[in-house]
Amino acid sequence: MVKHDNIVIGAGLAGLSFAYHFNKNVPVLEALDTVGGLVRTVDYNNCKFDLAPHLLHLKNPYVRELVFNTLGLKVESHVRKAHIYYDKVIIPYPFELNLLNLSEQTKKDCINGLNEVSHFSKEEETEIRKGSYKDYVLKAFGSGIANHYLLPYNRKIWDTDPADMTCEFMSHLITADKDQIIKNATEANNDKYGYNAEFYYLVIKGIQDLADVFATQLTNIQLNTRVEYFETKIKHFT
Ligand SMILES: Cc1cc2nc3c(=O)[nH]c(=O)nc-3n(C[C@H](O)[C@H](O)[C@H](O)COP(=O)(O)OP(=O)(O)OC[C@H]3O[C@@H](n4cnc5c(N)ncnc54)[C@H](O)[C@@H]3O)c2cc1C
């Protein structure tokens, strides 16, 4: 048992950032032999792979200042080139705004589904968004887009039934724009949609740079140290 007034459990981005902002000398106890948690880059056969695909969007002014200036991270700006393989064709992301080259049947399902849903006002949309993400998708995009793409895709990526997901959690995603979807289903477009159409990425190791730069500012990171038990009242941990 060791006694401390404060400890940070885990040197993932949350733990590292908390320690950086709270007290750079606080003990940060990390079970693994390296910092970063999910935000890690591993070497394999002389190639670098991020553990999970991480892109930096940096909308918050404080975070932009921290990344660009205070921490001095080297980042580059990129334009998203993301595509979806469906119906044996490759279409640009996002699916719902690029129906043009899908098979006639899928396109028909999507447009028919969209035509079945009613237009709603901003106020009505706010009300609908109080329900589950699944409800919202069916009411806003219709059954075609929902069943061909939005529901299975989001079930897979979040490993969660969309009926259990809130719209607040999914608020970064694109709002249904019926007219735009139908227009794009009939004519080609080169528009970029969504919060991640442009993003920043680190230039040296990969996303690991972000964790490493925080770690260099901290004085007491203890790797290979798994916390098994802690007692907050008497401030002991094992
Ligand atoms: C596929 C995927 C893509 C993502 N893409 C993005 C993105 O593009 N942009 C973005 O901003 N976010 C993205 N995220 C989210 C982001 O990865 C997480 O929000 C963030 O990494 C969480 O950091 P964390 O420190 O809370 O947890 P973690 O990264 O999980 O870190 C937890 C750390 O605690 C350690 N630990 C656990 N238990 C103990 C213990 N008992 N004792 C000691 N140490 C312990 C672990 O070893 C680990 O190092 C993505 C996530 C995933 C899964």
The ligand as a Gaussian input file, in Angstrom:
#p B3LYP/6-31G(d) Opt

LIG

0 1
 C      -11.498000       3.636000     -33.081000
 C      -11.394000       4.958000     -32.323000
 C      -11.180000       6.132000     -33.024000
 C      -11.089000       7.340000     -32.336000
 N      -10.867000       8.478000     -33.060000
 C      -10.721000       9.651000     -32.435000
 C      -10.389000      10.850000     -33.167000
 O      -10.206000      10.816000     -34.381000
 N      -10.266000      12.013000     -32.483000
 C      -10.460000      12.034000     -31.129000
 O      -10.333000      13.128000     -30.543000
 N      -10.768000      10.928000     -30.394000
 C      -10.903000       9.744000     -31.021000
 N      -11.197000       8.616000     -30.291000
 C      -11.435000       8.738000     -28.849000
 C      -10.131000       8.739000     -28.043000
 O       -9.309000       7.638000     -28.395000
 C      -10.450000       8.601000     -26.556000
 O      -11.410000       9.558000     -26.178000
 C       -9.223000       8.830000     -25.677000
 O       -8.088000       8.144000     -26.184000
 C       -9.554000       8.314000     -24.296000
 O       -8.431000       8.546000     -23.459000
 P       -8.435000       7.993000     -21.993000
 O       -7.169000       8.472000     -21.363000
 O       -9.723000       8.348000     -21.309000
 O       -8.477000       6.385000     -22.094000
 P       -7.394000       5.346000     -22.697000
 O       -6.746000       5.879000     -23.924000
 O       -8.122000       4.050000     -22.765000
 O       -6.268000       5.268000     -21.574000
 C       -6.458000       4.602000     -20.359000
 C       -5.063000       4.254000     -19.812000
 O       -5.225000       3.782000     -18.471000
 C       -4.418000       2.624000     -18.308000
 N       -5.033000       1.850000     -17.211000
 C       -6.260000       1.252000     -17.225000
 N       -6.494000       0.657000     -16.025000
 C       -5.389000       0.895000     -15.259000
 C       -5.046000       0.537000     -13.909000
 N       -5.853000      -0.168000     -13.129000
 N       -3.849000       0.950000     -13.427000
 C       -3.006000       1.681000     -14.196000
 N       -3.287000       2.030000     -15.486000
 C       -4.469000       1.653000     -16.004000
 C       -4.453000       1.934000     -19.673000
 O       -3.357000       1.056000     -19.837000
 C       -4.383000       3.147000     -20.607000
 O       -3.052000       3.531000     -20.894000
 C      -11.251000       7.381000     -30.932000
 C      -11.444000       6.186000     -30.222000
 C      -11.501000       4.988000     -30.904000
 C      -11.687000       3.690000     -30.115000

